[in-house]
Amino acid sequence: RYITVIYSFPPIVDETCRVLVLGSMPSVVSLERQQYYGHKQNYFWPMQFTLWQEPYRDDYEVKKQLLLRHHIALWDVLASCEREGSLDSHITQEQPNPVDALLEQYPSIQTILFNGGKAFQSFKRYFPHLLQQFDWQQMPSTSPAHTMKREEKLARWQILLSLCGEK
């Protein structure tokens, strides 16, 4: 068994973002590809293209621009941790990202969506005071390990459309 310290990526954010989507920590495949939600089975990117009615493109720069164009920031609650494999349940020795500083730096962000339970639990542990200051919602994880049908996930994540000033 090989357990190593892993580190998350910098945030995808600009001054127009209204919603911050927070995950927990990139998967092994995402770390290898150096991309958020880099595993082909993760529904995050296909869902975004579907929500915004744009043709899917497997180009990471196009994916990042899609989020920013729709005022969505993306980051992970955790800056680093130890983990064997990709499951959130295997995370130990976690250290948080400075999410509070990011939210201060980008005051246009009004809402936080947590991509799954681990992201929410970690945020609640490190930033409980921010739960009173922001609108937030725990969303169904887009991970293939979360066994909700894609149609159900898409229906729940449609809240992005109204939060980001569309439809």
C-alpha positions in Angstrom: 0.0 0.0 0.0 1.4 3.3 -1.1 0.0 6.5 0.4 1.4 9.8 -0.7 0.8 13.5 0.0 -1.2 15.1 -2.8 -2.0 18.7 -3.6 -5.0 20.4 -5.3 -4.9 22.8 -8.2 -5.1 26.6 -8.2 -8.7 28.0 -8.4 -10.4 28.7 -11.7 -11.9 32.2 -10.9 -12.2 35.7 -12.1 -13.9 38.9 -10.8 -17.2 38.1 -12.6 -17.8 34.8 -10.7 -21.0 34.6 -8.7 -20.9 30.9 -7.7 -18.0 28.9 -6.2 -18.2 25.2 -6.8 -16.0 23.4 -4.3 -14.8 19.8 -4.6 -12.7 17.9 -2.1 -9.5 16.8 -3.8 -8.6 15.8 -7.4 -8.7 12.0 -8.2 -5.6 10.1 -9.2 -6.5 10.5 -12.9 -7.2 14.3 -12.4 -3.8 14.7 -10.8 -2.1 12.8 -13.6 -3.9 15.0 -16.2 -3.5 18.1 -14.1 -7.2 19.0 -14.7 -10.2 19.3 -12.4 -12.5 16.4 -13.0 -10.1 14.8 -15.4 -11.5 11.2 -15.1 -13.6 10.4 -18.1 -16.3 8.9 -15.9 -16.8 12.0 -13.8 -19.9 13.8 -14.9 -18.9 17.4 -14.0 -17.7 18.6 -17.4 -20.4 16.8 -19.6 -23.0 18.2 -17.2 -21.7 21.7 -17.5 -21.9 21.6 -21.3 -25.4 20.1 -21.1 -26.6 22.7 -18.7 -25.3 25.6 -20.8 -26.5 23.9 -24.0 -23.1 23.9 -25.6 -21.4 21.1 -27.6 -19.1 19.0 -25.4 -15.4 19.7 -26.0 -12.6 17.7 -24.3 -10.2 20.7 -24.3 -9.4 21.8 -20.8 -9.0 25.5 -21.8 -12.4 25.4 -23.4 -13.9 23.8 -20.2 -12.3 26.5 -18.0 -13.6 29.3 -20.2 -17.1 27.8 -20.2 -17.2 28.1 -16.4 -15.8 31.6 -16.3 -18.2 32.8 -19.1 -21.1 31.6 -16.9 -19.6 33.2 -13.7 -18.7 29.9 -12.0 -15.5 29.6 -10.0 -14.0 26.1 -9.2 -11.7 25.0 -6.5 -11.2 22.3 -3.8 -11.7 22.8 -0.1 -8.5 20.8 0.6 -5.1 22.1 -0.4 -3.4 18.8 0.5 -4.0 15.4 2.1 -2.8 11.9 2.2 -4.8 9.4 0.2 -4.5 5.9 -1.2 -6.4 5.8 -4.5 -9.1 8.3 -5.3 -11.9 7.8 -2.8 -12.7 10.7 -0.5 -13.2 8.1 2.3 -9.5 7.4 2.2 -8.4 11.0 2.8 -6.3 11.6 5.9 -4.0 14.4 7.1 -6.1 17.0 5.3 -5.1 20.7 5.1 -7.6 23.3 3.8 -7.1 25.8 1.0 -7.5 29.4 2.1 -11.1 29.5 0.8 -12.0 32.4 3.2 -9.2 34.5 1.5 -10.5 33.6 -2.0 -14.1 34.7 -1.0 -12.7 38.0 0.4 -10.7 38.6 -2.8 -13.8 37.9 -5.1 -16.7 39.6 -3.4 -19.0 38.9 -6.4 -19.2 35.3 -5.2 -22.5 35.0 -3.4 -23.2 31.2 -3.4 -21.1 28.1 -2.7 -22.1 24.7 -4.1 -20.4 21.7 -2.6 -19.7 18.9 -5.1 -20.4 16.0 -2.7 -20.4 15.3 1.0 -16.7 15.3 1.7 -16.3 18.8 0.3 -19.1 20.0 2.5 -17.9 18.2 5.6 -14.4 19.6 5.2 -15.7 23.1 4.6 -17.9 22.9 7.7 -14.8 21.8 9.8 -12.5 24.6 8.6 -14.9 27.4 7.7 -18.1 27.1 9.8 -18.5 30.9 10.1 -18.8 31.2 6.3 -21.9 29.0 6.3 -23.7 31.9 7.9 -22.3 34.5 5.4 -23.0 32.8 2.1 -25.9 31.0 0.4 -24.8 27.4 0.0 -26.0 24.0 -1.0 -24.6 20.5 -0.9 -24.9 19.0 -4.4 -24.8 15.4 -5.5 -21.3 14.4 -6.3 -20.4 14.2 -10.0 -18.0 11.4 -9.2 -18.8 8.0 -10.7 -18.5 6.6 -7.1 -21.7 8.5 -6.3 -24.3 6.2 -7.7 -27.1 8.6 -8.6 -28.4 8.5 -12.2 -26.9 11.2 -14.4 -30.4 12.6 -15.1 -31.0 13.1 -11.4 -27.6 14.8 -10.9 -28.3 17.1 -13.9 -31.8 18.0 -12.5 -30.3 18.9 -9.1 -27.4 20.9 -10.6 -29.7 23.0 -12.8 -29.7 25.4 -9.9 -26.6 26.8 -11.6 -28.8 28.3 -14.3 -30.7 30.6 -12.0 -27.7 31.3 -9.7 -25.6 32.5 -12.6 -28.3 34.8 -14.1 -29.5 32.6 -16.9 -33.0 31.2 -17.5 
